[in-house]
């Protein structure tokens, strides 16, 4: 679950309200943290693009990507859906699954 908040610049920011064990296994502790607090800038930008698209379109998005994790490549699929009321998106629901590719770096 991801809460959408407004930062000091008046821009949307994304706070992880609750993360599953699989997410935190890959990215480290993130529950209660903003994405810029635990993601490197390149990954933060990618997550922000995905979250912004869902927030702006008010429609779900599916994404598939590769992730390097502890010198092993994983594939991941994500489903991100808007949550809210009265036409306003205030939270995002993200479902995440990953699996090994058998490749190492």
HELIX and SHEET records of a PDB file:
HELIX    1   1 UNK A   21  UNK A   27  1                                   7    
HELIX    2   2 UNK A   35  UNK A   37  5                                   3    
HELIX    3   3 UNK A   41  UNK A   57  1                                  17    
SHEET    1   A 5 UNK A  12  UNK A  16  0                                        
SHEET    2   A 5 UNK A   2  UNK A   6 -1                                        
SHEET    3   A 5 UNK A  88  UNK A 104 -1                                        
SHEET    4   A 5 UNK A  72  UNK A  85 -1                                        
SHEET    5   A 5 UNK A  61  UNK A  69 -1                                        
END                                                                             
